Amino acid sequence: MTQRINAAILLALATSAAWAQSAEPTDPKATEQWEPVPRTVTPGKQDSAPPSDAIVLFDGHDLSQWEASKDQSPARWKVHDGVATVDKATGNIQTKRHFRNYQLHLEWRVPKDITGEGQARGNSGLFLASTGPGDEGYEIQILDSYNNKTYVNGQAASIYKQSPPLVNAMRPPGEWQTYDVVWTAPVFAADGTLKSPGYVTLFHNGVLVQNHTQLAGETFYIGKPKYKPYADAAIKLQAHGDPSAAISFRNIWVRPLD
């Protein structure tokens, strides 16, 4: 009998201890976290203004943060009235600095009197990680997609040839468009194999159009995307060869997230 009582007591104690461990805490302080304290960042005075920890890539005055993609000579796009306009004769431009993971803000505009249709209507591109002239990296399409029909994974705010935007948030030609991008770069092992893919979150004019979209690889005009190992890379803007009017850019800044 004594052994049965002792066993019953031990079982009750074990059950009570298990219950105590699984029970919700009654002290609110048990779930409070005090450290580490997030560093302070002062936001811009306007929604599109760079925060205090941003690297300003174009402030309307010059392209000193950029270079020609083909030969790393100074960028020669036209700067006027606070904007930079594509010069197709001088080709693509890219940042002198290289980045990995980042938040990027960029504003772009197609002229009000834009002509053409489909892909030949103000075509350009934002390449998120480019390592050289022949390596475009991962492209977010820039195009006039306001009442302009084309393949959906090639319209504005698409991950080009991979992922259409969730919605078409395009403003009419002549109005400024905004892209706010969060880029999570792919990670490669020492032997070059892919450990984790790249991801893009994109807001077009404040509307979520790519929600942590997983990329299948780099952008190719012909053929399926695939990954190629790289470390840090430049951010590139495209001078497309279509005959339509040139795209303008302003207010470009980036926040490294490494």
Helices and strands as residue ranges (DSSP letters): H 2-22, G 28-31, E 55-58, E 66-68, E 78-80, E 83-85, E 93-95, E 102-109, E 124-130, E 139-142, G 152-154, E 177-184, E 187-188, E 194-196, E 199-204, E 207-214, E 234-237, E 248-256
